[in-house]
């Protein structure tokens, strides 16, 4: 298997990804609305409204699809440029596409020789000017959208740093008490527990990477669960169902560990007899998710965590960690990733769908 490592957040650049089919559909829809507007503005009783609408639809669609193809091919490069350069290049490209399309329309629809008569010059200037003005308005919208998105990203990263640097006080105190009680009866277990705690502390304090291997996230969960097993004993049982190669897949750090911590603290700990925390990882195809999430990704990494709850009607705890994880997935993957939670009988189940994995 090979991870699609460069499936980074397509929302981070100012130019959207026009290689995705949902955006192409929206582009066609907006083009048709624009064609209807042009038809209303230019219609007179001597012309056929349907012929005029058909002409405007084909003409605007040509420009829109050629412009979308241009941005699809150059988006990665444009998104590395400054907003001024992006605006100038985008406006110039769309103006050139509009000019060439106008020449093509004169030849095909009007069946006239290109003589640059006053009527033809007006047709070319009018179309190009309208395209430039629409592009400038569109670029202004994209700039404002990017500013809002940057604020969301900054807030999400700040929350992640807060989550990363924050070891829950109850967990830290419980672990220290567990170590203190083990020192007298089992120094080896006390030493192992201390090593697990040190690993968790190092992970929470080091600078966060953009993506980490699934193997790293699973090891972090194992360190946490080993500590809790010393405290809860036979009450805590872990069922690992990992049906993928963990070294291959990548995901945002601290995605799985907070969910496992919630499962223990809000589920197993409150049960007299304890229970089983189940952690699943598998690869599924995008076709099987058509009813769940709109996506162009071919494969998904599916993570699932489940744990028993004390009683019907009890709450699984506050949703702070879940909201943080969901926001970070949304920032990185947009609508491609999804996080769902539901209750099945007396079990609380959390499912994560992360795009980009390919065999």
Buried (B, 14 or more C-beta within 10 A) or exposed (E): EEBBEEBBBBBBBBBBBBBBEEBBEEBBEEBBEBBBEBBEEEBEEEEEEEEBBBBBBBBBBBBBBBBBBBBBEBBEEBBEBEEEEBBEBBBEBBBBBBBEBBBEBBEEEEEEEEEEEEEBEEBBEEBBEEBBEBBBEBBEEBEEEBEEBEEEBEEBEEBBEEBBEEBEEEBEEBBEEBBEBBBEEEEEBBEBBBEBBEBBEEBBEEEBEEBBBBBBBBBBBBBBBBBBBBBBEEBBEBEEEBEBBBEBBBBBBBBBBBBBBBBBBBBBBBBEEBBBBBBBBEBEEBEEBEEEBBBBBBBBBBBBBBBBBBEEEBEBBEEEBBEBBBBBBBBBBBBBBBBEBEEEEBBBBBBBBBBBBBE
